[in-house]
């Protein structure tokens, strides 16, 4: 499902004495130079923007983060935090005179993220919480005098653990969990750190975030500060988030009421600025296998209406209220763009013109809106990694206001093109990245990097992985196969009960389209991907034989394994028609599993995975590895001894891409 790789050749050029030096291409050594920009947060008055800057520290193998403040009037930025670990989530107070954020407090086993508040009138940031298990998220009360936050409960009996009486009841969770999850609940603390009190309790839970995914559904205050809208799950098991509902907490009585009558599949409720409505996530037609729509309901209760399905027809990544309380800013993928729309409650949707800028919204739009209607967001362009952008209004042209990645943008990068084709009655698309020195008279090897998800999309944003391969002289193709979230509900639905065969035909039709548009050396084609992209890679090499080599990363190779062992594996029942243990559906699960065709694989294959990957357990990579090895197919399997779906540290991340591109070079160069 993601990422980047390798070293470029050095060429000696003879140039005229006064000629400028030719720009070099992108190499694996440039990966740590990419500066991360996240958490765009605009002040209520629209005059300042806070954001997190992240730089790779290869020596310490972590990321150094700081919060910067951009001043809109002077067009300058300044750092306001230094040397704080696990820095995230900056949020201006409603009065704009303070900034709250999360950062690590304590050391060793006692180190957890806590809320810090910085007063712009002077003084250092002050920690206002000391939650025993840390803070997951927070939200300022509208009067700026208090902050609501979500924190996990402590495990029930720590003393029993010390006596090794630590057996636990298993629920819908990852197979390698060492304990049952604990519930997360809502607390309230005064902005000066006093009067910390618990607001909710019980066996139910506020959802947490399990990357890769959107953040945990945020808390949302009513404008009068009397109520909090939140998402409530029946328990703390993340895989049971399909049973979540939007709920309202009364701060005075502590009573909780459910907003709608749906009873499940809901989340991410946000109160309108005028207090009349709540916008929330709910799947199209109430089908849990469908793309995500936005419903708007009266704050007093009711299901409300779907405001995005008819006009926008995409998987909505986020919906944010504009200051008038009558219009939503909606984000989602559309064709090969990360798009934004304005959707009035009583009028037609209008797509915002972004001029080639792609807002960051892999699972969640990284943006905020001021009371003035000004918008700040993080985005990238085809030839530039992520930066901070500013729009004085939704009608304004986006202005890039940071230049952290000028060095990368100045390199000789591959040109990104969109490509479209038809297959099985669908209009399909993807992106192509050409080598920097592309020559249409020369045939090039082709490398496929297939996106994960499957409910995601390849778009025309900066891709370090695409640029690394293009710099090595490859045409890079990113197909949007059925199940991608950029081509409407019909295309999304087409993957249901057809996880591999249909998407496989889409990819092959896409290759034909690339060959018609660009000079491809048919004898040198590689297929690769991570997560569902890894699944597609394993599927393609078992069913087609045009590949010179392949890289399968964190692949779903066995749906039965995935259902039983992954952190959210029981959710597979929505895509494959039900549990594999009823109505003979195990046959479909097996048919749709690449492991079933592993004996057909003749393609030299590199397998990569994390040992602690709960999203796609490494068991699936072991199965595929042994199947290929026993068949006599050339195969290597490298495992990273870390948790997570992809290595989160800069050293191992770079190593993944080094191995990926070295393997493909071995067979295509």
C-alpha positions in Angstrom: 0.0 0.0 0.0 2.7 2.7 -0.2 6.3 4.2 -0.4 9.9 4.9 -2.2 13.7 3.8 -3.5 17.6 3.6 -4.9 20.8 5.2 -6.0 21.3 7.0 -9.4 24.1 6.7 -11.8 26.6 9.5 -12.0 27.3 10.8 -15.5 30.2 12.9 -16.6 28.9 15.7 -18.8 31.0 18.0 -20.9 29.3 21.3 -20.9 30.2 24.8 -22.2 32.0 26.8 -19.6 29.0 29.1 -18.9 26.3 26.4 -19.2 24.3 25.5 -16.0 24.9 22.1 -14.5 22.2 19.6 -15.4 19.9 18.8 -12.6 20.4 15.4 -11.1 17.7 12.8 -10.7 16.0 11.6 -7.5 17.8 8.9 -5.6 17.3 6.8 -2.5 19.6 9.1 -0.6 17.0 11.9 -1.1 14.3 10.1 0.8 15.5 11.3 4.2 15.7 14.9 2.8 11.9 15.0 2.2 10.4 17.2 5.0 7.0 16.1 6.2 4.3 18.8 6.7 1.1 17.7 8.5 -1.7 18.9 10.8 -2.6 22.2 9.1 -4.5 24.2 11.7 -5.7 27.7 11.0 -6.5 30.2 13.8 -10.1 31.3 14.3 -9.3 34.8 12.9 -7.5 33.3 9.9 -4.3 35.2 10.6 -2.1 32.3 11.6 -1.6 28.7 10.7 0.0 26.1 13.0 1.5 22.9 11.4 3.9 20.1 12.3 7.2 19.9 10.5 8.9 16.4 10.5 12.5 15.7 9.5 14.2 12.3 9.3 16.9 11.7 11.9 18.8 8.7 10.4 21.3 8.5 13.2 18.6 8.1 15.9 16.2 6.3 13.4 13.3 8.5 14.2 11.7 11.8 13.2 12.4 15.2 14.7 9.1 17.1 14.9 8.3 20.7 15.7 5.3 23.0 15.5 5.7 26.1 13.3 3.4 29.1 13.1 2.9 30.8 9.7 1.8 34.4 9.8 -0.5 35.2 6.9 0.2 38.9 6.8 4.0 38.8 6.9 4.3 35.5 5.0 6.8 34.2 7.5 7.0 31.1 9.8 8.6 30.5 13.2 9.1 27.4 15.3 7.3 27.5 18.6 8.2 24.0 20.0 11.6 22.3 20.3 12.8 18.7 21.1 9.4 17.3 22.0 8.7 13.6 21.3 5.5 12.3 19.7 4.4 15.8 18.8 1.0 16.0 17.1 -2.4 17.6 16.8 -1.9 21.4 17.3 -5.2 23.2 17.9 -5.8 26.9 18.5 -8.0 27.9 21.4 -11.3 29.4 20.3 -10.0 32.9 21.3 -6.8 32.3 19.3 -4.4 33.3 22.1 -3.3 29.8 23.0 -2.2 26.6 21.2 -2.8 23.1 22.6 -1.0 20.0 21.3 -0.1 16.4 22.2 3.5 15.5 23.1 5.2 12.8 25.2 5.4 13.4 28.9 7.4 11.1 31.3 10.0 8.5 30.6 10.2 4.7 30.2 7.0 2.9 30.8 5.5 6.1 32.2 6.0 8.0 28.9 2.6 8.8 27.2 1.2 11.5 25.0 -0.4 14.3 27.1 -2.0 17.7 26.3 0.2 20.7 26.5 -1.0 24.3 26.3 1.1 27.2 25.1 0.1 30.8 25.8 1.2 33.2 23.1 1.3 36.0 25.6 4.4 34.4 27.1 5.7 31.3 28.9 6.7 27.8 27.9 4.1 25.0 27.0 2.6 23.5 30.2 1.3 19.9 30.4 -2.3 20.0 31.7 -3.0 16.3 31.8 -1.2 13.3 33.3 -3.5 10.5 32.1 -2.0 7.1 33.2 -2.4 5.6 29.7 -2.0 8.8 27.7 -4.4 11.0 25.7 -5.7 9.9 22.3 -7.4 13.1 21.2 -8.8 16.4 22.5 -11.1 19.3 21.6 -11.3 22.9 23.1 -14.6 23.9 24.6 -16.1 26.8 22.6 -15.4 29.3 25.5 -11.7 28.3 25.6 -11.8 27.6 29.3 -11.7 23.8 29.2 -10.6 20.9 27.0 -12.4 17.6 26.5 -10.2 14.6 25.8 -10.3 10.9 25.2 -8.1 8.6 27.3 -7.9 4.8 27.5 -8.8 3.1 30.8 -6.1 1.4 32.8 -6.1 -2.5 32.6 -8.4 -4.0 35.1 -6.0 -5.7 37.5 -2.3 -4.9 37.2 -1.5 -6.9 40.3 -2.8 -10.1 38.8 -0.6 -9.6 35.8 2.5 -9.5 38.0 1.4 -13.0 39.3 1.1 -14.2 35.7 -2.7 -14.4 36.0 -3.0 -12.7 32.7 -5.1 -14.9 30.5 -7.7 -12.8 28.7 -11.0 -13.2 26.8 -10.4 -13.0 23.0 -12.7 -11.0 20.8 -12.5 -9.6 17.3 -8.8 -8.7 17.4 -5.4 -9.5 15.9 -4.1 -13.0 16.7 -0.8 -11.7 18.2 -2.4 -9.3 20.8 -1.1 -10.0 24.2 -4.1 -8.7 26.1 -7.7 -7.6 25.7 -8.2 -3.9 24.7 -9.4 -1.4 27.3 -12.2 1.1 26.7 -11.5 4.7 25.9 -13.6 7.4 27.5 -14.2 11.2 27.6 -12.7 13.4 30.3 -12.8 17.2 30.8 -10.0 19.4 32.2 -9.8 23.1 32.7 -7.4 24.8 30.3 -5.0 25.6 33.2 -4.8 21.9 34.1 -7.1 22.0 37.2 -10.4 20.2 37.8 -9.6 17.1 35.8 -12.8 14.9 35.8 -14.2 11.9 34.0 -17.4 12.3 32.0 -18.2 8.8 30.7 -17.6 5.2 31.7 -18.7 1.7 30.9 -17.7 -1.3 28.7 -18.4 0.7 25.6 -15.6 2.8 24.0 -14.8 5.8 21.9 -12.9 4.4 18.9 -9.2 4.9 18.6 -7.0 5.1 15.5 -5.2 2.0 14.2 -2.9 3.1 11.2 -3.1 3.0 8.3 -6.5 4.7 8.7 -8.2 8.0 9.4 -7.7 9.3 13.0 -10.1 8.4 15.7 -13.5 10.0 15.2 -13.0 13.5 16.8 -15.0 15.0 19.6 -17.3 17.8 18.5 -18.7 20.4 20.9 -22.1 22.1 20.4 -21.6 25.8 19.9 -23.1 26.6 23.3 -20.7 24.2 25.1 -23.5 22.1 26.6 -23.1 18.9 24.6 -20.4 16.8 23.0 -21.0 14.8 19.8 -18.8 11.6 19.6 -18.7 8.1 18.1 -19.6 5.2 20.4 -18.6 1.6 19.9 -20.2 -1.3 21.9 -16.8 -2.4 23.1 -13.1 -1.7 22.8 -12.4 -4.2 19.9 -11.5 -2.2 16.9 -12.9 -4.8 14.5 -16.3 -4.1 16.0 -16.3 -0.5 14.7 -19.0 -1.5 12.2 -21.4 -1.3 15.2 -20.5 2.3 16.0 -23.1 5.0 16.3 -23.1 8.8 16.6 -24.0 9.8 20.2 -24.6 13.1 22.1 -23.3 13.6 25.7 -25.2 16.1 27.9 -22.5 17.8 30.0 -24.9 18.7 32.8 -26.8 15.4 33.3 -24.1 13.1 31.9 -26.9 11.4 29.9 -26.0 10.0 26.5 -28.5 9.8 23.6 -28.0 8.2 20.1 -28.5 10.7 17.3 -30.1 8.4 14.7 -32.0 5.1 14.3 -29.4 3.4 12.1 -27.9 1.5 15.0 -24.5 0.9 13.3 -22.0 1.9 10.6 -21.9 5.5 11.8 -19.1 7.9 12.8 -17.3 11.3 12.7 -20.3 13.4 13.8 -19.6 17.2 13.6 -21.8 19.9 14.9 -22.7 22.8 12.6 -21.5 26.3 13.7 -25.1 27.4 14.1 -25.9 24.4 16.3 -28.8 23.2 14.2 -27.3 20.2 12.4 -24.8 17.4 12.7 -22.9 16.0 9.7 -21.8 12.4 10.0 -20.4 9.4 8.0 -22.7 6.7 6.9 -22.3 4.2 4.0 -24.2 4.6 0.8 -27.6 3.1 1.1 -26.7 1.7 4.5 -24.6 -1.0 2.9 -21.4 -1.6 5.0 -19.6 -2.7 1.8 -20.4 0.7 0.2 -18.4 3.8 -0.1 -18.7 6.5 2.6 -21.3 9.2 2.2 -22.1 12.3 4.4 -25.5 12.6 6.0 -26.8 15.7 7.7 -29.3 15.3 10.6 -31.0 17.7 12.9 -29.1 18.0 16.2 -32.3 17.1 18.0 -32.2 13.7 16.4 -33.1 11.7 13.3 -31.4 10.0 10.4 -31.2 13.1 8.2 -30.4 13.0 4.5 -27.5 11.9 2.3 -26.0 15.1 0.9 -23.2 13.6 -1.2 -24.3 10.5 -3.1 -26.3 12.1 -5.9 -23.8 14.8 -6.9 -20.4 13.9 -5.7 -20.5 10.1 -6.0 -17.1 9.4 -4.4 -15.8 7.9 -1.2 -15.9 10.9 1.1 -12.7 11.3 3.1 -13.9 14.2 5.3 -16.7 16.8 5.5 -16.1 20.1 7.3 -18.6 22.9 8.1 -18.0 26.3 6.6 -18.6 29.2 8.9 -22.1 29.9 7.7 -23.3 26.5 9.0 -25.2 25.9 5.8 -22.4 24.6 3.6 -19.9 21.7 3.8 -16.4 21.4 2.5 -16.2 17.8 1.2 -13.1 15.9 0.1 -12.6 12.7 -1.9 -10.8 11.2 -4.8 -12.2 12.0 -8.3 -10.4 10.4 -11.3 -6.7 11.1 -10.6 -7.2 14.1 -8.4 -7.7 14.6 -4.7 -10.8 16.9 -5.0 -12.6 19.3 -2.8 -16.2 20.5 -3.2 -18.5 23.1 -1.6 -21.9 21.4 -0.9 -24.6 23.8 0.3 -27.4 22.0 2.1 -30.0 23.7 -0.2 -28.1 23.9 -3.5 -25.8 22.0 -5.9 -22.3 21.0 -5.2 -19.5 23.0 -6.7 -16.0 21.6 -7.2 -13.2 23.9 -6.0 -10.5 24.8 -8.5 -7.1 23.7 -7.1 -4.9 24.2 -10.1 -3.1 20.9 -9.9 -2.5 20.9 -6.1 -3.5 17.6 -4.5 -4.8 18.0 -0.9 -3.4 15.3 1.4 -6.3 12.9 2.0 -5.2 9.3 2.0 -7.7 8.5 4.7 -8.6 12.0 6.1 -8.3 15.5 4.7 -5.4 17.4 6.4 -7.1 20.8 6.6 -8.9 23.3 8.7 -11.2 26.3 8.2 -11.1 29.7 10.0 -14.2 31.6 11.1 -13.5 33.9 8.2 -13.8 31.1 5.7 -10.1 30.9 5.0 -8.8 27.4 4.4 -5.4 25.9 5.3 -4.4 22.5 4.0 -1.4 20.2 3.4 -1.0 19.2 -0.2 1.5 18.2 -2.9 2.0 18.7 -6.6 3.2 16.2 -9.2 6.8 17.5 -8.9 6.8 18.6 -5.2 6.4 16.8 -1.9 3.9 18.0 0.7 3.8 21.7 1.7 1.4 24.0 3.5 -1.2 25.8 1.3 -3.5 28.7 2.1 -6.8 29.9 0.5 -8.3 33.2 1.7 -11.6 31.8 0.7 -13.0 28.7 -1.1 -13.0 30.7 -4.4 -9.3 31.7 -4.1 -6.4 30.1 -5.8 -4.4 27.9 -3.4 -1.1 29.6 -2.4 1.8 27.5 -1.4 3.2 29.2 1.7 6.1 26.9 2.7 9.2 25.7 0.7 10.6 22.9 2.8 11.0 20.6 -0.2 12.6 23.0 -2.7 15.6 20.8 -3.0 13.5 17.8 -4.1 11.4 20.0 -6.5 14.6 21.3 -8.1 15.7 17.8 -9.2 15.2 16.4 -12.7 11.9 14.5 -12.0 9.8 12.3 -14.1 6.7 13.8 -15.8 3.4 12.5 -14.4 0.7 11.8 -16.9 -2.9 10.5 -16.5 -4.1 7.6 -18.7 -7.6 6.3 -19.3 -9.0 3.1 -20.8 -12.2 1.0 -20.9 -12.7 -2.6 -19.7 -15.7 -4.7 -18.9 -17.9 -1.7 -19.5 -16.1 0.5 -17.0 -14.2 3.8 -17.7 -10.9 3.3 -15.9 -7.8 5.3 -15.2 -4.4 5.6 -13.6 -1.2 7.5 -13.7 2.1 7.1 -15.6 5.4 8.5 -14.6 8.0 8.8 -17.3 11.8 8.8 -16.9 13.3 12.3 -16.6 15.1 11.8 -19.8 12.2 10.2 -21.6 12.7 9.6 -25.4 9.7 8.5 -27.3 11.9 6.7 -29.8 13.3 4.3 -27.2 11.5 1.3 -25.6 11.4 1.3 -21.8 10.9 -1.4 -19.2 7.6 -1.0 -17.3 7.2 -1.2 -13.5 3.7 -1.5 -12.0 3.2 -0.1 -8.5 -0.3 -1.1 -7.6 -2.0 0.9 -4.8 -3.4 -0.7 -1.6 -6.7 -0.4 0.0 -8.3 -1.5 -2.3 -10.5 1.5 -1.5 -7.9 4.1 -2.4 -6.6 5.6 -5.6 -3.4 6.5 -7.5 -3.5 10.3 -8.2 -1.4 13.0 -9.8 0.5 13.9 -6.6 4.1 13.6 -5.8 5.2 10.0 -5.3 8.7 9.3 -4.1 8.4 5.6 -5.1 7.4 6.5 -8.6 10.2 9.1 -8.9 12.8 6.6 -7.7 11.9 4.0 -10.3 11.5 6.6 -13.1 15.0 7.9 -12.3 16.3 4.4 -12.9 14.9 4.5 -16.5 11.5 2.8 -16.0 8.1 3.9 -17.0 6.0 3.6 -13.9 2.3 2.6 -14.1 -0.2 3.0 -11.2 -3.6 1.5 -12.2 -6.9 2.3 -10.5 -8.5 -1.1 -10.6 -12.2 -1.8 -9.7 -12.6 -1.2 -6.0 -10.7 2.0 -6.2 -12.5 5.0 -4.6 -12.1 7.5 -7.4 -14.6 6.4 -10.0 -17.9 6.3 -8.2 -20.1 3.8 -6.4 -20.6 1.4 -9.3 -16.8 1.0 -9.7 -16.3 0.6 -6.0 -19.0 -2.1 -5.7 -17.6 -4.1 -8.7 -14.9 -5.7 -6.4 -17.5 -7.3 -4.1 -17.1 -11.1 -4.2 -14.6 -10.5 -7.0 -11.4 -9.5 -5.2 -8.8 -10.7 -7.8 -10.1 -11.7 -11.2 -12.0 -8.5 -12.1 -9.3 -6.2 -10.8 -6.7 -8.4 -12.6 -8.5 -7.8 -15.9 -8.5 -4.1 -15.2 -4.8 -4.0 -14.6 -4.1 -6.0 -17.8 -6.3 -3.7 -19.8 -4.4 -0.8 -18.3 -1.1 -2.2 -19.4 -2.5 -2.5 -23.0 -3.4 1.2 -22.8 0.1 2.2 -21.6 1.7 0.2 -24.4 -0.5 2.0 -27.0 0.5 5.4 -25.5 4.2 4.8 -24.7 7.1 2.7 -26.0 7.1 -0.3 -23.6 9.6 -3.2 -23.8 7.1 -6.1 -23.4 9.9 -8.4 -22.4 10.7 -6.3 -19.3 7.7 -5.8 -17.1 7.6 -5.9 -13.3 4.6 -5.9 -11.0 4.7 -4.8 -7.4 2.7 -3.4 -4.5 2.1 -3.3 -0.8 -0.9 -4.5 1.2 -3.8 -4.8 -1.3 -1.2 -3.9 -3.9 0.7 -6.9 -2.6 -2.4 -9.0 -2.9 -2.8 -7.8 -6.5 0.9 -8.6 -7.2 0.5 -12.2 -5.8 -2.7 -12.6 -7.8 -1.2 -11.3 -11.0 1.8 -13.6 -11.0 -0.4 -16.6 -10.3 -2.7 -15.8 -13.2 -0.6 -14.1 -15.9 2.8 -14.8 -17.1 4.1 -11.6 -18.7 6.2 -10.6 -15.7 10.0 -10.5 -15.6 9.9 -10.1 -11.8 7.7 -9.1 -8.9 7.7 -7.6 -5.4 4.9 -8.6 -3.1 4.8 -6.5 0.1 2.5 -7.2 3.1 0.2 -9.1 0.8 -3.2 -10.7 1.6 -2.4 -14.1 0.2 -5.0 -16.1 2.1 -8.4 -14.6 2.9 -9.1 -17.4 5.5 -6.0 -16.3 7.4 -7.0 -12.7 7.0 -10.5 -13.2 8.4 -9.3 -15.2 11.4 -6.0 -13.4 12.3 -6.0 -9.8 11.2 -7.0 -6.9 13.5 -10.0 -6.1 11.3 -10.2 -9.4 9.5 -13.9 -10.1 10.3 -14.7 -7.1 8.1 -13.8 -9.3 5.1 -17.3 -10.7 5.4 -18.7 -7.5 3.8 -16.5 -7.8 0.7 -16.8 -11.5 0.3 -20.5 -12.1 1.1 -20.3 -13.3 4.7 -18.4 -15.4 7.1 -16.3 -18.1 5.5 -17.6 -20.6 8.0 -21.3 -20.5 6.8 -23.1 -21.3 3.6 -20.0 -22.8 2.0 -18.4 -19.4 1.6 -15.0 -20.9 2.4 -14.8 -21.9 -1.3 -15.1 -18.3 -2.4 -12.5 -17.2 0.1 -10.1 -19.9 -1.2 -10.8 -19.1 -4.8 -10.1 -15.4 -4.2 -6.8 -16.1 -2.4 -3.5 -15.8 -4.4 -2.2 -18.8 -2.4 -4.6 -21.0 -4.4 -2.7 -20.2 -7.6 0.8 -20.1 -6.0 1.8 -23.3 -7.8 1.4 -21.5 -11.1 3.9 -18.8 -10.2 7.1 -18.9 -12.2 8.0 -15.2 -11.7 11.1 -14.4 -9.5 9.5 -12.8 -6.5 10.6 -10.7 -3.5 8.4 -10.9 -0.4 8.5 -8.2 2.2 6.6 -7.9 5.5 6.7 -6.7 9.2 6.6 -9.4 11.8 4.2 -7.4 13.9 1.8 -6.4 11.2 -1.7 -6.8 12.6 -3.4 -5.4 9.5 -2.0 -8.2 7.2 -0.4 -10.8 9.5 3.0 -12.1 8.3 1.6 -15.6 8.4 0.3 -14.9 4.9 3.8 -14.0 3.6 5.2 -17.2 5.1 2.6 -19.3 3.3 3.3 -17.7 -0.1 7.1 -18.0 0.5 6.9 -21.7 1.2 4.6 -22.4 -1.7 7.0 -20.6 -4.2 10.1 -22.2 -2.6 8.6 -25.7 -2.7 7.7 -25.2 -6.4 11.2 -24.2 -7.2 10.4 -20.6 -8.1 13.1 -18.0 -7.4 12.0 -16.3 -4.2 13.4 -14.2 -1.3 11.6 -13.2 1.8 12.8 -10.4 4.0 11.0 -9.7 7.3 11.3 -6.6 9.4 11.2 -7.2 13.2 8.8 -4.3 14.0 5.1 -3.7 14.5 2.9 -1.9 12.0 1.8 -2.4 8.4 4.9 -0.7 7.0 8.1 0.2 8.8 7.4 3.6 10.5 11.1 4.6 11.1 13.2 6.3 8.4 16.0 3.7 8.3 13.8 0.6 7.7 11.5 2.5 5.4 14.5 3.4 3.2 15.7 -0.2 3.4 12.4 -1.5 2.1 12.7 0.7 -1.0 16.4 -0.2 -1.5 15.5 -3.9 -1.5 12.5 -3.3 -3.7 14.3 -1.4 -6.4 17.5 -3.6 -6.2 15.4 -6.7 -6.9 13.6 -5.1 -9.9 16.9 -3.8 -11.2 18.4 -7.3 -11.0 15.9 -8.5 -13.6 15.0 -5.5 -15.7 18.3 -3.6 -16.1 
